[in-house]
């Protein structure tokens, strides 16, 4: 479990496809703090560390993970958001994020707004029912609040600190972003379906 509060940044040092999936290596100062078998969120996707050293860590990506993420499109040299799992004693600064990418949304626009930025993202049709104004979702692992939502497009206000200390700094209109909708919305939907059955 994560919070959507990005604590570190890394860069993709290498990405290798193979018939059963892929392996990603991320350069980061977190390497010495990690151990094989630990979880880490990379752009909001929960991965298992398979090896680590002073330079960073490696993780394997399953075919399922590859089908739901943009890791293949991003490739070597790309900036990625990193977050270690939540401890029970930690403050919950963002919202509950599982690290399970529901799908890809497209960054439609980045517009200056005051000191910050306003992002406009196109939500995939199957996930639109989980998005509500003032609700939360995670984009590339960043916990954000929906400021405006209509016709499948969500707008979020991003403060300067978040913009400068996450991979949003290098994103451009047209880029795919990992989207995780609020898990609470999924549970409410499931409970409603169960009551109707």
Phi and psi in degrees as GROMACS dihedral restraints (atoms count N, CA, C in turn):
[ dihedral_restraints ]
;  ai    aj    ak    al  type     phi  dphi    fc
    3     4     5     6     1  -130.1    20    10
    4     5     6     7     1   179.2    20    10
    6     7     8     9     1  -117.9    20    10
    7     8     9    10     1   -11.0    20    10
    9    10    11    12     1    79.4    20    10
   10    11    12    13     1    14.1    20    10
   12    13    14    15     1  -101.7    20    10
   13    14    15    16     1   107.0    20    10
   15    16    17    18     1   -69.0    20    10
   16    17    18    19     1   125.3    20    10
   18    19    20    21     1  -106.2    20    10
   19    20    21    22     1   -21.2    20    10
   21    22    23    24     1  -148.9    20    10
   22    23    24    25     1   159.1    20    10
   24    25    26    27     1  -118.4    20    10
   25    26    27    28     1   151.1    20    10
   27    28    29    30     1  -139.9    20    10
   28    29    30    31     1   175.1    20    10
   30    31    32    33     1  -127.5    20    10
   31    32    33    34     1   142.0    20    10
   33    34    35    36     1   -68.4    20    10
   34    35    36    37     1   113.2    20    10
   36    37    38    39     1   -83.2    20    10
   37    38    39    40     1   -34.2    20    10
   39    40    41    42     1  -159.8    20    10
   40    41    42    43     1   155.5    20    10
   42    43    44    45     1  -144.1    20    10
   43    44    45    46     1   121.0    20    10
   45    46    47    48     1  -126.4    20    10
   46    47    48    49     1   118.5    20    10
   48    49    50    51     1   -77.7    20    10
   49    50    51    52     1   146.8    20    10
   51    52    53    54     1  -145.0    20    10
   52    53    54    55     1   167.8    20    10
   54    55    56    57     1   -54.1    20    10
   55    56    57    58     1   -32.3    20    10
   57    58    59    60     1   -97.3    20    10
   58    59    60    61     1     3.1    20    10
   60    61    62    63     1   156.9    20    10
   61    62    63    64     1  -133.1    20    10
   63    64    65    66     1  -160.1    20    10
   64    65    66    67     1   165.7    20    10
   66    67    68    69     1  -128.3    20    10
   67    68    69    70     1   132.9    20    10
   69    70    71    72     1  -116.2    20    10
   70    71    72    73     1   138.8    20    10
   72    73    74    75     1  -119.6    20    10
   73    74    75    76     1   129.2    20    10
   75    76    77    78     1  -116.1    20    10
   76    77    78    79     1   126.2    20    10
   78    79    80    81     1   -83.8    20    10
   79    80    81    82     1   124.6    20    10
   81    82    83    84     1  -161.9    20    10
   82    83    84    85     1   153.4    20    10
   84    85    86    87     1   -73.0    20    10
   85    86    87    88     1    -8.4    20    10
   87    88    89    90     1   -73.2    20    10
   88    89    90    91     1   -16.6    20    10
   90    91    92    93     1   -44.2    20    10
   91    92    93    94     1   -51.1    20    10
   93    94    95    96     1   -64.7    20    10
   94    95    96    97     1   -20.3    20    10
   96    97    98    99     1   -86.4    20    10
   97    98    99   100     1   -13.1    20    10
   99   100   101   102     1   -94.2    20    10
  100   101   102   103     1   167.1    20    10
  102   103   104   105     1  -142.9    20    10
  103   104   105   106     1   148.0    20    10
  105   106   107   108     1   -54.9    20    10
  106   107   108   109     1   137.4    20    10
  108   109   110   111     1    97.6    20    10
  109   110   111   112     1   -16.3    20    10
  111   112   113   114     1   -73.0    20    10
  112   113   114   115     1   154.5    20    10
  114   115   116   117     1   -93.0    20    10
  115   116   117   118     1   148.6    20    10
  117   118   119   120     1  -150.8    20    10
  118   119   120   121     1   139.4    20    10
  120   121   122   123     1   -90.0    20    10
  121   122   123   124     1   124.9    20    10
  123   124   125   126     1  -115.5    20    10
  124   125   126   127     1   112.4    20    10
  126   127   128   129     1    50.9    20    10
  127   128   129   130     1    39.3    20    10
  129   130   131   132     1    83.7    20    10
  130   131   132   133     1     1.0    20    10
  132   133   134   135     1  -104.8    20    10
  133   134   135   136     1   120.9    20    10
  135   136   137   138     1   -72.1    20    10
  136   137   138   139     1   118.9    20    10
  138   139   140   141     1  -121.8    20    10
  139   140   141   142     1   158.2    20    10
  141   142   143   144     1  -103.0    20    10
  142   143   144   145     1   126.4    20    10
  144   145   146   147     1   -67.2    20    10
  145   146   147   148     1   124.9    20    10
  147   148   149   150     1  -100.5    20    10
  148   149   150   151     1   -28.9    20    10
  150   151   152   153     1  -156.2    20    10
  151   152   153   154     1   155.9    20    10
  153   154   155   156     1  -155.5    20    10
  154   155   156   157     1   155.7    20    10
  156   157   158   159     1  -155.5    20    10
  157   158   159   160     1  -167.6    20    10
  159   160   161   162     1   -65.2    20    10
  160   161   162   163     1   -17.6    20    10
  162   163   164   165     1   -90.8    20    10
  163   164   165   166     1   -21.7    20    10
  165   166   167   168     1   155.4    20    10
  166   167   168   169     1  -145.0    20    10
  168   169   170   171     1  -150.0    20    10
  169   170   171   172     1   163.7    20    10
  171   172   173   174     1  -122.3    20    10
  172   173   174   175     1   153.7    20    10
  174   175   176   177     1  -148.1    20    10
  175   176   177   178     1   150.0    20    10
  177   178   179   180     1   -94.0    20    10
  178   179   180   181     1   143.9    20    10
  180   181   182   183     1  -115.3    20    10
  181   182   183   184     1   126.3    20    10
  183   184   185   186     1   -77.2    20    10
  184   185   186   187     1   167.3    20    10
  186   187   188   189     1   -62.1    20    10
  187   188   189   190     1   -35.7    20    10
  189   190   191   192     1   -61.8    20    10
  190   191   192   193     1   -46.1    20    10
  192   193   194   195     1   -61.4    20    10
  193   194   195   196     1   -44.5    20    10
  195   196   197   198     1   -62.8    20    10
  196   197   198   199     1   -33.1    20    10
  198   199   200   201     1   -72.1    20    10
  199   200   201   202     1   -19.9    20    10
  201   202   203   204     1  -109.6    20    10
  202   203   204   205     1    -3.3    20    10
  204   205   206   207     1  -123.0    20    10
  205   206   207   208     1   175.3    20    10
  207   208   209   210     1  -109.8    20    10
  208   209   210   211     1    20.6    20    10
  210   211   212   213     1   -59.6    20    10
  211   212   213   214     1   -38.2    20    10
  213   214   215   216     1   -64.0    20    10
  214   215   216   217     1   -39.9    20    10
  216   217   218   219     1   -71.0    20    10
  217   218   219   220     1   -32.3    20    10
  219   220   221   222     1   -74.0    20    10
  220   221   222   223     1   -55.7    20    10
  222   223   224   225     1    72.1    20    10
  223   224   225   226     1  -173.1    20    10
  225   226   227   228     1   -61.4    20    10
  226   227   228   229     1   140.4    20    10
  228   229   230   231     1    89.1    20    10
  229   230   231   232     1   -10.1    20    10
  231   232   233   234     1   -74.6    20    10
  232   233   234   235     1   141.4    20    10
  234   235   236   237     1   -74.9    20    10
  235   236   237   238     1   134.4    20    10
  237   238   239   240     1  -129.4    20    10
  238   239   240   241     1   146.9    20    10
  240   241   242   243     1   -83.6    20    10
  241   242   243   244     1   138.1    20    10
  243   244   245   246     1  -124.9    20    10
  244   245   246   247     1   141.1    20    10
  246   247   248   249     1  -147.6    20    10
  247   248   249   250     1   129.9    20    10
  249   250   251   252     1   -81.7    20    10
  250   251   252   253     1   158.0    20    10
  252   253   254   255     1   -61.0    20    10
  253   254   255   256     1   152.9    20    10
  255   256   257   258     1   -69.8    20    10
  256   257   258   259     1   134.9    20    10
  258   259   260   261     1   -94.5    20    10
  259   260   261   262     1   153.2    20    10
  261   262   263   264     1   -59.9    20    10
  262   263   264   265     1   -24.6    20    10
  264   265   266   267     1   -90.1    20    10
  265   266   267   268     1    -3.1    20    10
  267   268   269   270     1   -77.6    20    10
  268   269   270   271     1   155.9    20    10
  270   271   272   273     1   -75.8    20    10
  271   272   273   274     1   143.3    20    10
  273   274   275   276     1   -95.9    20    10
  274   275   276   277     1    89.3    20    10
  276   277   278   279     1   -82.4    20    10
  277   278   279   280     1   -25.7    20    10
  279   280   281   282     1  -106.3    20    10
  280   281   282   283     1  -109.8    20    10
  282   283   284   285     1  -146.2    20    10
  283   284   285   286     1   171.0    20    10
  285   286   287   288     1   -69.2    20    10
  286   287   288   289     1   117.9    20    10
  288   289   290   291     1  -122.2    20    10
  289   290   291   292     1   127.3    20    10
  291   292   293   294     1   -86.7    20    10
  292   293   294   295     1   -20.1    20    10
  294   295   296   297     1    82.5    20    10
  295   296   297   298     1    18.7    20    10
  297   298   299   300     1  -107.2    20    10
  298   299   300   301     1   105.5    20    10
  300   301   302   303     1   -70.9    20    10
  301   302   303   304     1   122.8    20    10
  303   304   305   306     1   -81.3    20    10
  304   305   306   307     1   -27.5    20    10
  306   307   308   309     1   171.5    20    10
  307   308   309   310     1  -175.3    20    10
  309   310   311   312     1  -105.8    20    10
  310   311   312   313     1   135.6    20    10
  312   313   314   315     1  -114.0    20    10
  313   314   315   316     1   163.6    20    10
  315   316   317   318     1  -108.4    20    10
  316   317   318   319     1   132.7    20    10
  318   319   320   321     1   -74.9    20    10
  319   320   321   322     1   112.3    20    10
  321   322   323   324     1   -86.9    20    10
  322   323   324   325     1   -34.3    20    10
  324   325   326   327     1  -161.7    20    10
  325   326   327   328     1   150.5    20    10
  327   328   329   330     1  -126.0    20    10
  328   329   330   331     1   117.1    20    10
  330   331   332   333     1  -123.5    20    10
  331   332   333   334     1   131.2    20    10
  333   334   335   336     1   -59.7    20    10
  334   335   336   337     1   139.6    20    10
  336   337   338   339     1  -147.4    20    10
  337   338   339   340     1   106.2    20    10
  339   340   341   342     1    60.7    20    10
  340   341   342   343     1  -131.4    20    10
  342   343   344   345     1   -82.1    20    10
  343   344   345   346     1   -13.6    20    10
  345   346   347   348     1  -111.1    20    10
  346   347   348   349     1  -151.8    20    10
  348   349   350   351     1  -134.0    20    10
  349   350   351   352     1   152.6    20    10
  351   352   353   354     1  -114.9    20    10
  352   353   354   355     1   123.7    20    10
  354   355   356   357     1   -99.3    20    10
  355   356   357   358     1   139.1    20    10
  357   358   359   360     1  -117.1    20    10
  358   359   360   361     1   123.6    20    10
  360   361   362   363     1  -124.7    20    10
  361   362   363   364     1   143.9    20    10
  363   364   365   366     1   -93.3    20    10
  364   365   366   367     1   119.1    20    10
  366   367   368   369     1   -87.3    20    10
  367   368   369   370     1   133.1    20    10
  369   370   371   372     1   -60.3    20    10
  370   371   372   373     1   142.5    20    10
  372   373   374   375     1   -50.7    20    10
  373   374   375   376     1   -44.7    20    10
  375   376   377   378     1   -66.3    20    10
  376   377   378   379     1   -15.4    20    10
  378   379   380   381     1  -106.4    20    10
  379   380   381   382     1    -2.5    20    10
  381   382   383   384     1   -63.7    20    10
  382   383   384   385     1   -31.1    20    10
  384   385   386   387     1   -67.9    20    10
  385   386   387   388     1   -14.5    20    10
  387   388   389   390     1   -93.5    20    10
  388   389   390   391     1    -0.5    20    10
  390   391   392   393     1  -104.7    20    10
  391   392   393   394     1   127.9    20    10
  393   394   395   396     1  -137.4    20    10
  394   395   396   397     1   151.3    20    10
  396   397   398   399     1   -61.3    20    10
  397   398   399   400     1   133.6    20    10
  399   400   401   402     1    73.0    20    10
  400   401   402   403     1     4.1    20    10
  402   403   404   405     1   -86.4    20    10
  403   404   405   406     1   174.1    20    10
  405   406   407   408     1  -111.6    20    10
  406   407   408   409     1   151.3    20    10
  408   409   410   411     1  -150.6    20    10
  409   410   411   412     1   170.7    20    10
  411   412   413   414     1  -115.7    20    10
  412   413   414   415     1   129.5    20    10
  414   415   416   417     1  -113.3    20    10
  415   416   417   418     1   119.3    20    10
  417   418   419   420     1    49.4    20    10
  418   419   420   421     1    36.1    20    10
  420   421   422   423     1    84.3    20    10
  421   422   423   424     1     5.2    20    10
  423   424   425   426     1   -99.2    20    10
  424   425   426   427     1   122.3    20    10
  426   427   428   429     1   -71.1    20    10
  427   428   429   430     1   121.0    20    10
  429   430   431   432     1  -133.8    20    10
  430   431   432   433     1   154.4    20    10
  432   433   434   435     1  -105.7    20    10
  433   434   435   436     1   132.9    20    10
  435   436   437   438     1   -73.5    20    10
  436   437   438   439     1   117.8    20    10
  438   439   440   441     1   -89.4    20    10
  439   440   441   442     1   -33.9    20    10
  441   442   443   444     1  -152.0    20    10
  442   443   444   445     1   145.2    20    10
  444   445   446   447     1  -151.6    20    10
  445   446   447   448     1   121.6    20    10
  447   448   449   450     1  -160.2    20    10
  448   449   450   451     1   146.3    20    10
  450   451   452   453     1    53.1    20    10
  451   452   453   454     1    38.9    20    10
  453   454   455   456     1    77.7    20    10
  454   455   456   457     1     6.3    20    10
  456   457   458   459     1  -114.6    20    10
  457   458   459   460     1   126.0    20    10
  459   460   461   462     1  -107.5    20    10
  460   461   462   463     1   140.9    20    10
  462   463   464   465     1  -115.9    20    10
  463   464   465   466     1   137.5    20    10
  465   466   467   468     1  -131.2    20    10
  466   467   468   469     1   141.8    20    10
  468   469   470   471     1   -93.0    20    10
  469   470   471   472     1   129.4    20    10
  471   472   473   474     1  -116.8    20    10
  472   473   474   475     1   121.4    20    10
  474   475   476   477     1   -73.4    20    10
  475   476   477   478     1   159.2    20    10
  477   478   479   480     1   -55.9    20    10
  478   479   480   481     1   -40.8    20    10
  480   481   482   483     1   -59.7    20    10
  481   482   483   484     1   -47.1    20    10
  483   484   485   486     1   -62.9    20    10
  484   485   486   487     1   -43.3    20    10
  486   487   488   489     1   -64.3    20    10
  487   488   489   490     1   -40.9    20    10
  489   490   491   492     1   -78.3    20    10
  490   491   492   493     1   -20.3    20    10
  492   493   494   495     1  -115.6    20    10
  493   494   495   496     1    22.8    20    10
  495   496   497   498     1  -138.2    20    10
  496   497   498   499     1   174.9    20    10
  498   499   500   501     1   -67.9    20    10
  499   500   501   502     1    -8.9    20    10
  501   502   503   504     1   -57.7    20    10
  502   503   504   505     1   -26.3    20    10
  504   505   506   507     1   -56.1    20    10
  505   506   507   508     1   -29.5    20    10
  507   508   509   510     1  -109.5    20    10
  508   509   510   511     1     4.0    20    10
  510   511   512   513     1   -83.5    20    10
  511   512   513   514     1   154.4    20    10
  513   514   515   516     1  -139.6    20    10
  514   515   516   517     1   156.3    20    10
  516   517   518   519     1   -52.0    20    10
  517   518   519   520     1   136.9    20    10
  519   520   521   522     1   100.4    20    10
  520   521   522   523     1   -18.4    20    10
  522   523   524   525     1   -70.2    20    10
  523   524   525   526     1   144.2    20    10
  525   526   527   528     1   -80.9    20    10
  526   527   528   529     1   144.9    20    10
  528   529   530   531     1  -126.6    20    10
  529   530   531   532     1   142.1    20    10
  531   532   533   534     1   -70.3    20    10
  532   533   534   535     1   130.6    20    10
  534   535   536   537     1  -117.5    20    10
  535   536   537   538     1   125.5    20    10
  537   538   539   540     1  -121.1    20    10
  538   539   540   541     1   118.2    20    10
  540   541   542   543     1   -78.2    20    10
  541   542   543   544     1   165.9    20    10
  543   544   545   546     1   -66.2    20    10
  544   545   546   547     1   122.3    20    10
  546   547   548   549     1   -61.6    20    10
  547   548   549   550     1   -28.8    20    10
  549   550   551   552     1   -62.8    20    10
  550   551   552   553     1   -35.3    20    10
  552   553   554   555     1   -64.4    20    10
  553   554   555   556     1   -37.2    20    10
  555   556   557   558     1   -66.8    20    10
  556   557   558   559     1   -40.4    20    10
  558   559   560   561     1   -66.8    20    10
  559   560   561   562     1   -40.4    20    10
  561   562   563   564     1   -61.3    20    10
  562   563   564   565     1   -42.9    20    10
  564   565   566   567     1   -61.4    20    10
  565   566   567   568     1   -44.0    20    10
  567   568   569   570     1   -63.7    20    10
  568   569   570   571     1   -40.9    20    10
  570   571   572   573     1   -65.4    20    10
  571   572   573   574     1   -40.5    20    10
  573   574   575   576     1   -63.4    20    10
  574   575   576   577     1   -40.8    20    10
  576   577   578   579     1   -63.5    20    10
  577   578   579   580     1   -41.1    20    10
  579   580   581   582     1   -64.3    20    10
  580   581   582   583     1   -38.7    20    10
  582   583   584   585     1   -68.7    20    10
  583   584   585   586     1   -32.1    20    10
  585   586   587   588     1   -77.5    20    10
  586   587   588   589     1   -22.6    20    10
